Amino acid sequence: MASKKYEMVITGGRVIDPALGFGKDAWVLIKDGRIAKIATPTAALKKEVDRIDKGGLIDATGKIVVPGLVDMHVHLREPGREDAETIESGCRAAAAGGFTSVCCMPNTTPRIDNQETVKFVQDRANTADARVYVVGAITKNIEGKELAEIGDLIKIGCVAITDDGHYVQNPEIMRRALEYSRMFDVPVMQHAEDQYLCGGGVMNESFQSSRLGLSGAPAVAEEIAVMRDIALCRFTGARLHIQHITTKGAVEAVRKAKAEGISVTAEVSPHHLILTDDEIGKEFNTNLRVNPPIRTAEDCNAVIEGLVDGTIDCIASDHAPHSEEDKDCEFDRAPAGMIGLETTLGLIKTYIVDKGYLSWADAIRKMTVNPAKILNLPGGSLAEDSPADITIIDPDKKWTVKADKFRSKSKNSPFIGYRLSGQIYKTILGGRVVFEL
């Protein structure tokens, strides 16, 4: 008779859990959709596992077993732009990228600025292949004019607030948002980009923008926005989170704020670590049109340094799907954004871990326990009795990014054709395999 003590056992892998300070060969045992324990195999345990149904055994020999990855910055487009992505397809893409938890941004149509829209997203996510946490809007209709009902949004389950895609230009509105967020102990996530300075910029303002004749968004627009919000954060005592940080000056501002003890955290997206504005003039690939824009090599180096020294807490994809029709136009007319859920792990392994900037443990920390802690999420660890959300990585598996392999409905990635190292082998959500090669 098959043992009923454990439903699933992952054997043979190297388990890395930065939250527990754990990193060694071990087995992960799962019962009732939760972590029963992490154990070094003994003769008695092996005998017990031998009685488990073969479907419940996963051989992870040569693989890395980590907590399910957490992406705190994802656009699922539903409601309103289901042609580009749906909650269902976005969560399939998340599972393929090793993410078991994603936080969806509120710049949908209609905006996620009231309880009804939050409930819609939550209901649609009930059967999805990843846990979906909703981030509500700071202001009504993301117009920056009047605060949304922040208390109502948090009461129904929003884990943070943001007007992502739009900077809260009015400092009085931002101050009040920070004060309200402090009452509920949630962070304000800010897209830091002064709109008066950015104007209609479609790429980084630099030699390259001048050469190409494209309007530029200067780095100082981000730096001023970050410094203003740090000052407001200092004044209110609230928690501020800087989204997709890109510039040397902004990283330095966050570093100094942290040294001062201000409650500020930051995230970076892979494309801002890897790509520079030199790429745009090669093909005018509209998938390189993102907001904030990809910057200079000096900025990339500064952001990597911030990632290494802990100034930047998290890695987030900023998965932003757009249909092929929307991106099939002139560069300066293209909507901003690229998909990223399915390439983030491979890009970080290839360009950050393999180059010696971060260890596996450090990289996993910035994609599990750190975002979970900032947003007070239940995931991010393999601690006993936590949800059995697990990502198994084939660390040295080489693979090529191919458009026809994406689970996302959209294919707008500039990394198509890239040869990467490190691939997701299996993704497990609540003890259920939701993706496997």
Backbone torsions as a table, in degrees:
resi	resn	phi	psi	omega
1	MET	NA	137.2	-179.4
2	ALA	-68.6	141.0	177.9
3	SER	-65.8	139.6	177.9
4	LYS	-106.0	4.4	-178.1
5	LYS	-68.4	-41.5	179.3
6	TYR	-125.8	140.1	178.0
7	GLU	-89.1	-30.4	-176.3
8	MET	-147.9	140.6	175.4
9	VAL	-134.5	127.7	177.2
10	ILE	-101.0	116.2	-174.3
11	THR	-111.8	156.5	166.7
12	GLY	81.8	-7.0	-174.8
13	GLY	-93.8	166.9	171.9
14	ARG	-93.9	116.9	-175.9
15	VAL	-91.4	125.4	177.4
16	ILE	-122.0	117.0	176.2
17	ASP	-133.3	96.3	-178.2
18	PRO	-59.8	-30.0	-180.0
19	ALA	-63.6	-33.4	179.7
20	LEU	-96.9	-4.1	-174.3
21	GLY	64.9	33.2	-172.7
22	PHE	-108.8	133.0	177.2
23	GLY	-159.5	86.3	179.1
24	LYS	-163.0	170.4	177.6
25	ASP	-67.3	127.8	-178.2
26	ALA	-163.1	169.3	174.9
27	TRP	-105.5	146.3	176.1
28	VAL	-111.9	123.4	-176.3
29	LEU	-111.2	133.1	-171.7
30	ILE	-123.4	135.0	176.3
31	LYS	-142.7	135.7	178.3
32	ASP	54.3	36.3	176.5
33	GLY	74.3	12.8	-177.9
34	ARG	-131.0	163.4	178.0
35	ILE	-73.8	117.2	176.5
36	ALA	-79.9	-46.6	175.7
37	LYS	-174.9	163.4	169.1
38	ILE	-111.1	126.8	-172.0
39	ALA	-140.3	148.5	169.4
40	THR	-78.7	129.8	-175.2
41	PRO	-63.6	132.3	173.9
42	THR	-117.4	169.8	178.8
43	ALA	-59.9	-41.5	-179.4
44	ALA	-65.8	-40.8	179.5
45	LEU	-66.9	-42.0	178.2
46	LYS	-59.8	-40.2	179.6
47	LYS	-64.9	-40.0	179.2
48	GLU	-67.2	-42.2	-178.9
49	VAL	-67.4	-29.6	178.1
50	ASP	-59.6	-19.6	-178.0
51	ARG	-93.1	-2.6	179.6
52	ILE	-79.1	144.8	176.0
53	ASP	-54.1	138.6	-175.9
54	LYS	-58.2	-29.2	178.5
55	GLY	-65.8	-17.2	179.8
56	GLY	-95.7	2.5	-179.9
57	LEU	-104.7	129.6	177.3
58	ILE	-122.1	118.6	178.9
59	ASP	-87.4	112.6	-178.5
60	ALA	-108.3	27.3	179.0
61	THR	-56.8	129.1	-178.5
62	GLY	79.7	3.5	-177.4
63	LYS	-109.8	166.8	173.4
64	ILE	-108.7	132.0	-179.7
65	VAL	-111.3	120.5	-174.9
66	VAL	-134.2	164.3	172.8
67	PRO	-57.5	149.9	176.6
68	GLY	-53.4	132.4	-176.9
69	LEU	-66.8	148.2	-178.4
70	VAL	-120.1	122.1	178.0
71	ASP	-110.1	112.5	-174.8
72	MET	-89.6	10.6	-177.8
73	HIS	-150.3	92.9	-176.2
74	VAL	-138.0	140.7	173.6
75	HIS	-106.9	115.4	-179.7
76	LEU	-97.8	-7.2	171.1
77	ARG	68.5	-18.0	179.6
78	GLU	-97.3	129.0	10.1
79	PRO	-85.5	154.0	167.3
80	GLY	114.8	-38.4	-178.2
81	ARG	-127.6	55.4	-178.5
82	GLU	-67.2	-13.0	175.0
83	ASP	-69.4	-27.6	-179.1
84	ALA	-91.8	-38.4	-179.6
85	GLU	-166.8	152.0	170.2
86	THR	-123.4	167.9	176.4
87	ILE	-60.3	-40.2	179.9
88	GLU	-64.8	-49.1	-177.9
89	SER	-69.9	-36.2	178.2
90	GLY	-63.9	-37.1	178.5
91	CYS	-74.1	-29.6	171.7
92	ARG	-63.8	-42.2	177.0
93	ALA	-64.1	-39.5	178.0
94	ALA	-60.2	-47.2	-179.7
95	ALA	-61.2	-40.1	178.6
96	ALA	-65.4	-26.1	178.5
97	GLY	-92.5	3.0	178.8
98	GLY	88.3	5.4	-178.6
99	PHE	-91.5	125.1	176.9
100	THR	-101.4	-14.2	177.5
101	SER	-134.8	133.8	176.6
102	VAL	-134.2	148.7	176.7
103	CYS	-111.3	118.0	-174.2
104	CYS	-92.1	139.1	-177.9
105	MET	-81.6	156.2	-171.2
106	PRO	-90.5	3.0	-175.1
107	ASN	-84.8	54.2	174.8
108	THR	-94.2	-174.4	177.7
109	THR	-130.8	102.5	5.7
110	PRO	-74.1	165.6	179.2
111	ARG	-66.8	153.9	175.8
112	ILE	-88.6	77.7	-176.2
113	ASP	-126.4	13.8	178.0
114	ASN	-151.1	166.4	-175.2
115	GLN	-63.6	-34.9	-177.8
116	GLU	-61.3	-44.8	-179.2
117	THR	-70.7	-37.6	175.6
118	VAL	-59.3	-45.4	-178.9
119	LYS	-63.2	-37.2	177.3
120	PHE	-58.9	-48.0	-179.3
121	VAL	-64.5	-44.4	-179.4
122	GLN	-60.3	-42.3	-179.9
123	ASP	-65.9	-41.4	-179.8
124	ARG	-67.5	-24.9	-176.7
125	ALA	-88.2	-4.3	-173.8
126	ASN	-57.0	-36.4	-176.0
127	THR	-111.1	16.1	-176.7
128	ALA	-77.8	169.2	-176.3
129	ASP	-88.5	14.4	174.8
130	ALA	-154.0	157.4	174.8
131	ARG	-79.2	130.3	-178.4
132	VAL	-110.4	120.2	175.4
133	TYR	-108.4	133.8	-173.4
134	VAL	-94.2	134.2	171.4
135	VAL	-106.6	121.0	-177.2
136	GLY	-85.5	165.8	-179.6
137	ALA	-77.3	147.6	173.8
138	ILE	-73.3	-44.5	-176.2
139	THR	-120.9	157.3	-179.6
140	LYS	-62.2	127.9	179.4
141	ASN	59.6	18.2	-178.4
142	ILE	50.7	43.1	-179.5
143	GLU	-100.0	-8.5	177.8
144	GLY	73.9	14.9	-173.5
145	LYS	-106.2	-36.0	-175.1
146	GLU	-143.8	134.0	-179.2
147	LEU	-60.6	140.6	169.9
148	ALA	-70.8	171.6	178.0
149	GLU	-78.4	81.4	-171.3
150	ILE	-61.5	-42.4	178.9
151	GLY	-59.3	-42.4	178.8
152	ASP	-65.0	-39.5	-179.9
153	LEU	-63.5	-43.5	-179.0
154	ILE	-72.1	-35.9	179.1
155	LYS	-59.9	-36.6	-178.3
156	ILE	-86.5	-7.2	172.2
157	GLY	129.5	2.4	177.9
158	CYS	-65.0	138.7	-174.9
159	VAL	-97.5	-8.5	179.3
160	ALA	-169.7	175.7	175.5
161	ILE	-131.4	147.0	178.9
162	THR	-162.5	153.1	167.4
163	ASP	-106.7	37.1	-171.1
164	ASP	-41.2	135.9	-173.6
165	GLY	95.8	-18.5	180.0
166	HIS	-136.9	129.9	175.2
167	TYR	-78.4	135.6	174.8
168	VAL	-75.5	93.6	-170.3
169	GLN	-68.7	-35.6	-176.4
170	ASN	-78.0	114.8	-176.7
171	PRO	-66.1	-28.2	177.4
172	GLU	-67.9	-41.7	176.3
173	ILE	-61.8	-43.8	-178.9
174	MET	-65.1	-39.8	177.1
175	ARG	-59.1	-47.8	-178.7
176	ARG	-64.4	-36.6	177.6
177	ALA	-62.3	-43.8	178.2
178	LEU	-63.7	-40.5	179.7
179	GLU	-65.0	-42.6	177.5
180	TYR	-65.5	-42.7	-177.6
181	SER	-63.3	-33.5	178.2
182	ARG	-63.8	-35.9	178.9
183	MET	-60.9	-31.6	-176.2
184	PHE	-106.1	1.6	179.5
185	ASP	55.4	49.0	171.6
186	VAL	-124.9	152.3	178.8
187	PRO	-82.1	152.4	167.1
188	VAL	-93.9	120.6	-179.7
189	MET	-97.8	121.0	-171.8
190	GLN	-116.6	128.4	167.9
191	HIS	-80.2	100.4	-168.2
192	ALA	-90.2	99.5	-177.1
193	GLU	-163.2	99.2	-177.9
194	ASP	-59.7	119.5	-173.0
195	GLN	-72.0	-26.5	178.8
196	TYR	-68.6	-34.8	179.2
197	LEU	-80.6	-33.0	-178.4
198	CYS	-73.0	-36.5	-177.3
199	GLY	56.0	-128.4	178.6
200	GLY	-104.3	29.8	-177.0
201	GLY	-59.7	134.9	-179.0
202	VAL	-114.2	-4.8	175.0
203	MET	-153.9	176.0	177.9
204	ASN	-61.7	134.6	175.4
205	GLU	-74.8	116.6	-172.7
206	SER	-166.3	-175.1	173.2
207	PHE	-55.9	-39.7	-177.1
208	GLN	-65.5	-40.8	179.3
209	SER	-65.2	-38.0	177.5
210	SER	-66.3	-42.7	-179.4
211	ARG	-63.1	-38.1	-175.8
212	LEU	-89.1	-10.0	-179.9
213	GLY	72.5	30.2	179.7
214	LEU	-109.5	143.3	-179.6
215	SER	-67.6	141.2	-173.4
216	GLY	-111.3	151.3	172.2
217	ALA	-109.2	112.4	-172.7
218	PRO	-74.7	152.1	178.5
219	ALA	-59.0	-32.6	-177.2
220	VAL	-63.1	-23.7	177.5
221	ALA	-62.4	-39.6	177.3
222	GLU	-72.8	-42.1	-175.5
223	GLU	-64.2	-43.1	178.6
224	ILE	-64.4	-42.1	179.7
225	ALA	-62.7	-43.8	180.0
226	VAL	-64.1	-44.1	-178.2
227	MET	-66.8	-38.3	177.2
228	ARG	-62.6	-44.8	-176.7
229	ASP	-71.1	-31.7	173.7
230	ILE	-63.2	-41.0	177.5
231	ALA	-62.1	-41.3	177.5
232	LEU	-68.0	-36.0	177.6
233	CYS	-65.1	-43.7	176.1
234	ARG	-59.0	-42.6	-176.2
235	PHE	-69.1	-40.3	-174.6
236	THR	-91.5	-21.6	-175.8
237	GLY	74.5	16.0	-178.9
238	ALA	-87.2	-177.9	179.2
239	ARG	-106.1	125.4	-179.6
240	LEU	-115.4	135.7	176.0
241	HIS	-124.1	121.9	179.7
242	ILE	-88.1	121.7	179.9
243	GLN	-83.0	151.5	174.8
244	HIS	25.9	66.6	179.6
245	ILE	-68.7	142.6	-172.3
246	THR	-135.0	-16.4	-168.6
247	THR	-115.6	154.6	178.8
248	LYS	-59.3	-45.2	-178.6
249	GLY	-65.2	-38.2	179.2
250	ALA	-66.9	-41.4	178.0
251	VAL	-60.7	-43.2	-179.8
252	GLU	-65.3	-36.6	178.4
253	ALA	-64.2	-42.5	178.2
254	VAL	-66.2	-40.3	179.6
255	ARG	-59.4	-46.4	-179.7
256	LYS	-66.4	-38.5	179.3
257	ALA	-63.8	-41.6	178.4
258	LYS	-64.5	-40.7	178.3
259	ALA	-61.9	-29.4	179.2
260	GLU	-80.3	-13.1	-179.9
261	GLY	92.6	12.4	178.2
262	ILE	-75.2	142.9	-176.3
263	SER	-81.6	72.8	178.6
264	VAL	-122.3	137.7	175.3
265	THR	-128.4	168.8	-176.6
266	ALA	-150.9	155.5	176.5
267	GLU	-126.9	160.2	173.3
268	VAL	-136.2	149.0	177.0
269	SER	-101.1	149.8	-176.2
270	PRO	-54.7	-39.2	-175.7
271	HIS	-66.2	-25.3	177.5
272	HIS	-82.7	-9.4	173.2
273	LEU	-90.2	-26.1	-165.7
274	ILE	-111.9	-41.7	-172.1
275	LEU	-95.9	150.6	173.7
276	THR	-124.7	166.7	-177.7
277	ASP	-69.8	-8.2	173.2
278	ASP	-62.4	-25.9	-175.9
279	GLU	-69.1	-28.4	-169.1
280	ILE	-64.6	-40.8	-176.9
281	GLY	-72.5	-8.9	-177.4
282	LYS	-72.1	-45.1	-177.4
283	GLU	-136.4	-4.4	-172.0
284	PHE	53.1	42.8	178.8
285	ASN	-66.5	115.0	-175.9
286	THR	-67.1	-13.4	175.5
287	ASN	-72.3	-10.4	174.0
288	LEU	-87.7	-3.7	177.0
289	ARG	-82.5	103.3	-178.1
290	VAL	-134.1	165.9	-177.1
291	ASN	-138.5	114.7	2.1
292	PRO	-67.0	159.9	-173.2
293	PRO	-75.5	160.4	170.3
294	ILE	-68.4	143.2	-169.2
295	ARG	-109.6	-151.9	-176.8
296	THR	-90.7	169.4	176.8
297	ALA	-61.5	-36.2	178.2
298	GLU	-62.2	-41.3	176.9
299	ASP	-65.5	-44.3	178.2
300	CYS	-55.8	-46.4	-179.1
301	ASN	-63.0	-39.4	179.9
302	ALA	-67.5	-38.6	179.3
303	VAL	-68.4	-40.6	175.8
304	ILE	-60.7	-42.9	178.2
305	GLU	-60.3	-41.0	177.6
306	GLY	-65.1	-34.6	176.8
307	LEU	-66.1	-42.1	-176.8
308	VAL	-69.0	-43.0	-173.8
309	ASP	-87.7	1.8	175.6
310	GLY	92.0	-0.9	175.4
311	THR	-60.2	-41.2	176.7
312	ILE	-97.9	122.9	-171.1
313	ASP	-85.8	-32.7	-167.0
314	CYS	-136.5	155.3	169.6
315	ILE	-110.5	126.3	-179.0
316	ALA	-134.7	144.6	-171.9
317	SER	-74.3	-30.6	-166.9
318	ASP	50.7	45.3	178.2
319	HIS	-57.3	113.9	-174.6
320	ALA	-131.6	87.1	-176.3
321	PRO	-72.4	143.1	170.8
322	HIS	-140.0	145.6	-179.9
323	SER	-67.7	158.7	178.4
324	GLU	-60.1	-37.2	-179.4
325	GLU	-64.7	-39.5	-179.1
326	ASP	-67.2	-33.8	-177.8
327	LYS	-88.1	-10.2	-177.1
328	ASP	-86.5	75.5	-177.0
329	CYS	-161.4	-176.6	176.3
330	GLU	-64.0	152.2	-174.9
331	PHE	-56.4	-45.3	-174.7
332	ASP	-77.3	-2.6	176.3
333	ARG	-106.6	-4.7	-176.0
334	ALA	-77.9	144.1	173.5
335	PRO	-68.5	151.2	-177.0
336	ALA	-82.4	138.0	172.2
337	GLY	136.9	151.2	174.3
338	MET	-139.4	153.6	175.1
339	ILE	-76.5	158.1	-176.3
340	GLY	-155.8	-10.3	-175.7
341	LEU	-57.7	-39.2	-172.2
342	GLU	-89.0	-8.0	-178.5
343	THR	-114.3	-11.6	-173.2
344	THR	-57.4	-50.6	-176.7
345	LEU	-61.4	-45.9	-179.6
346	GLY	-63.5	-38.6	178.9
347	LEU	-67.1	-43.2	179.9
348	ILE	-66.3	-41.2	177.6
349	LYS	-62.1	-47.1	-173.4
350	THR	-71.4	-43.3	-170.8
351	TYR	-103.4	-13.3	-179.2
352	ILE	-117.4	-51.3	-179.2
353	VAL	-73.2	-49.8	-177.9
354	ASP	-63.3	-26.3	179.6
355	LYS	-87.8	1.4	173.8
356	GLY	84.9	9.1	179.2
357	TYR	-72.6	-44.1	178.9
358	LEU	-128.6	148.5	169.0
359	SER	-78.8	168.3	175.1
360	TRP	-57.0	-44.5	-177.5
361	ALA	-61.2	-42.2	179.6
362	ASP	-66.3	-41.7	179.1
363	ALA	-64.2	-43.8	179.7
364	ILE	-65.3	-37.4	177.8
365	ARG	-57.1	-41.1	-176.7
366	LYS	-78.0	-4.8	178.9
367	MET	-121.2	9.3	179.4
368	THR	-137.5	-86.1	-171.1
369	VAL	-66.2	-35.9	-177.9
370	ASN	-64.7	-53.1	177.8
371	PRO	-63.6	-35.6	178.8
372	ALA	-63.3	-39.7	-179.9
373	LYS	-68.4	-43.1	-178.8
374	ILE	-60.7	-37.9	-175.2
375	LEU	-101.8	6.0	-179.7
376	ASN	56.3	43.8	179.5
377	LEU	-90.7	154.8	-178.3
378	PRO	-75.9	-13.9	-176.3
379	GLY	-88.2	-164.7	174.8
380	GLY	95.8	1.7	-177.9
381	SER	-152.0	159.7	173.9
382	LEU	-104.7	27.4	-179.8
383	ALA	-60.6	149.6	-179.9
384	GLU	-54.9	134.0	178.7
385	ASP	74.3	6.8	172.8
386	SER	-81.3	160.5	178.7
387	PRO	-55.7	139.8	-178.6
388	ALA	-79.5	65.9	174.6
389	ASP	-99.9	113.0	-168.3
390	ILE	-138.5	139.8	174.6
391	THR	-117.8	130.1	177.0
392	ILE	-111.5	125.0	-173.0
393	ILE	-115.1	133.2	169.8
394	ASP	-89.7	100.3	-162.4
395	PRO	-67.7	-28.8	-176.4
396	ASP	-115.9	12.4	179.6
397	LYS	-68.7	124.7	178.1
398	LYS	-87.5	138.6	178.6
399	TRP	-152.5	156.4	-179.4
400	THR	-109.9	132.9	178.1
401	VAL	-70.8	120.6	-178.5
402	LYS	-126.7	134.3	-177.0
403	ALA	-60.0	-38.2	-175.7
404	ASP	-76.1	-2.9	178.2
405	LYS	-98.8	-9.1	-179.0
406	PHE	-65.7	137.4	172.6
407	ARG	-84.2	-22.3	175.5
408	SER	-61.8	152.2	176.3
409	LYS	-70.9	-24.7	-179.1
410	SER	-103.6	157.9	-175.4
411	LYS	-123.5	18.3	-171.3
412	ASN	-79.7	73.2	177.1
413	SER	-121.4	133.0	174.7
414	PRO	-79.6	-3.9	-176.2
415	PHE	-94.6	4.7	176.7
416	ILE	-59.4	128.6	-177.2
417	GLY	96.5	-13.6	178.4
418	TYR	-68.8	143.2	175.6
419	ARG	-99.2	115.8	-174.2
420	LEU	-116.4	162.8	177.1
421	SER	-120.3	135.0	-178.6
422	GLY	98.3	110.8	-175.5
423	GLN	-133.5	147.6	177.1
424	ILE	-70.3	127.8	179.2
425	TYR	-93.6	-49.4	175.3
426	LYS	-148.8	148.9	172.7
427	THR	-124.5	129.8	-175.2
428	ILE	-120.3	127.3	-179.0
429	LEU	-119.3	113.7	179.8
430	GLY	56.7	36.5	179.2
431	GLY	81.7	7.9	-179.8
432	ARG	-117.0	130.0	178.0
433	VAL	-72.9	117.2	-178.9
434	VAL	-107.5	-11.5	173.2
435	PHE	-152.7	140.8	171.8
436	GLU	-153.1	145.3	177.9
437	LEU	-66.0	NA	NA
